[in-house]
Amino acid sequence: MKFTEKAWQIFNRSIDDYHLKNDVYEQINNPYAPTEMIEHLLYKKNWIDTVQWHLEDIIRDPEIDPVEALKIKRWIDKSNQERTDMVEYVDSWFLQKYADVKIQEDAKINTESPAWAIDRLSILSLKVYHMKEEANRREASAEHRANCQKKLEVLLEQQQDLSTAIEELIEDIEHGRKYMKVYKQMKMYNDEELNPVLYKKK
């Protein structure tokens, strides 16, 4: 099985598991043991994405209580940091996996690492799930369902294209035609030493 096929299956398992209760407060129950490292990481990554997807829906309620909105905004900020951390863990897995590959002299670097491309695939799995829901929503108008079906078809085409690109990148890394470099995100707004609003309060 190709890596992206496995990832897509894991992402959809995470999404289905979340929607058993459809509750942002539901705790993750990762079915993959830490020893199944990449599966464990991919499931956790998508679970974080799935919860955040629904937080983004909730915070857009025009009648939301401002105190609750701030609480959710802080939650989303924390979630974004966790998403970034998970991407870096996945990239570390790839770095270790291909640590002994001999890099070709004319090898090139990609615009994004494998894990950041996989991050896009995870988000895409959520788009597909929810667009499919809209395309099949019985109480919606026929026009709405038809428009969503067209969008769903584009998303599924995007899944194929993105999966192909990821597989080609992994193959290039495996054969030394491309090499990886992982840059830590170094987000400044979460860091008490780098965000002036925070460090001025010390």
N, C-alpha and C positions, 0 to 999 in steps of 0.2 A: 504494500500500500504506500502511495506517495505521502510525503510529509503533510502536504496541504489537505489531502483527503482525510488523514488522521485528525488534523487540527480542526477541520470543518465538523467532523463527527463529534469531537470533544466540545466544541463551542455550542453545537446544537443540543448536546446532552445537558450542558450547563444552563442554557436558556430554558429548556423544557423543565429541568429541576426547579429553577426559580419560579416558573409560572404555575407550579403545583399549588403554591400559596399566593404568589404575586404580591409579596410583601417586602418592602425595602428593609424591614427590620429582621427578616428571616436570616438566620446564621448559615453560613456556608457549611455544607457537609460533603467535602471533597471525596469522591469515590476512588480517587487514585492516591495510593500511598506515596509518601515522600520518596520512597525508593524508586518509584516510577517517575523519575524527576521531570521529564519534559511533559508528560501527560498531566502530572500534578500542577505544574506551572501554567499550562495552557488552560486548564479548567479554572484555576483560581483567577487567572487574568480575565477570562470571559465573565466570570461571576462578578468581578469588580465592575466591568463594563456594563453588565446587565443592570446591576443595582443603580449605577450612575445614570443610565438611560432613563430609568423611572424617576429618579430624583430630578432630572432635568425637566421631565413632564410636570411633576408636582410643583416645582418652583415657578412655573409659568401660569399657574392658576391666578387670574386677575384678582380673586377675592382672598388670596392667601393672607394669613395673619403675618404682619411684618416681623414679629419675633420669630415665628416659625420659619419664615423665608430666610432670615439671617442664619438660623441654625442649619438649614439645609445648604445654604451657600457655603458655610464652613465645612460641612460634610462633603460637598462636592470638591472643595479645595483639597481636603485630605485624600479623597478618592483619586484625584488627579495625580497626587504624589505617589500613591500606591500603584497606580497604573504605570507610571514611569519606572518605578522600582521593579515591577514585574517584567517589563520590557527588558530592562538591563539584566535581570536574572536569566531570561531566555537567551539573550545575546551571549551571556557568559557560558551558557550550555553549548552554544554553537562554537564559541572560541575554544572550549575544551575539546569538543568533538573533533575539530579539525586542526588542533594544535600542531600535529606532526606533518601536516601537508606541506610539501615543498612548493613555495611560491615561485611562479614563473617570472623570468626577468621582465617581461612586458606586461605583467599582471596589472590590472586596474582596480581602483576602488569604486564601490557603488555609491550612489547618492544617499542611500539609506541602508541601514543594516538589515539582516534578515528579520530580526524581531520587530523592528518598526514596520516592516511590510506586513508581518503577521498581525501586528496591532490593527492595521487597517482591515485585515481579513476578519478579525474578531468583531469589529464595529460593523462590517458589512453583513455578518451573520445576523446581527440584531436588526439591521435595516430590512433584510429579507424576511425575517420572522414577522416583524410588525407590518410590513407592507402586504404580506400575504394575509394577515389578519384583516387589514382594511379592504383588500380585494374580495374578501369573502364575508364582509360584515353585512348581515342580512337586512338590518334596519337602515343601511345607507342607500342612497339613490343608485340607480343603475349606472348613471354617468360617473358617480364617484368610484364605484367598483371597477368600471372599465378603465378609468384613468389610473387607478392604483394597479390594475393588472399590467398595464403598459409599463409603468414604473418598475414593477416587479420583474418583468422580463429584462429590462435594462440592468437591474441589479444582479440578476442571475448571469447575464453576459459578463458583467464586471467581475463576478466571482471567478468565472472561468479564466478571464484575462489576467486577473491578479494572481490566481493560483499558478498559472503558467509562468508568469514572471518570477514568482517566488521560487518555483522549482528550478528554473534556469539559473537564478542567482545561487541557490544552494549547490547546484551541479558545478557552476563555475568556481565556487569556493572550494569544493571538494577536489577539484582538479588543478587548483592553483592558478586559475585564469583570473580570478579576482581575490582580493584579500579583505579582511575585516579590520576595522578599527572602531572601538566603542568609546564614544565620548559621553562621559557622565553629563546629565542634563544641567546640573549646577543651577537649579532654579533658585532665584534670589529672594522671591517674595515670601518663601517659607522659612528662610534662614534668619534667625535673630541677630546674626552677625553682619548680614548683608542688606536687610530691609531697613531703611532709615526710620520708618515709622516705628519699628520694633526696637531697634537698638537705641534710639533717642529716649525711650521710656525706661531704659535701665538706670 
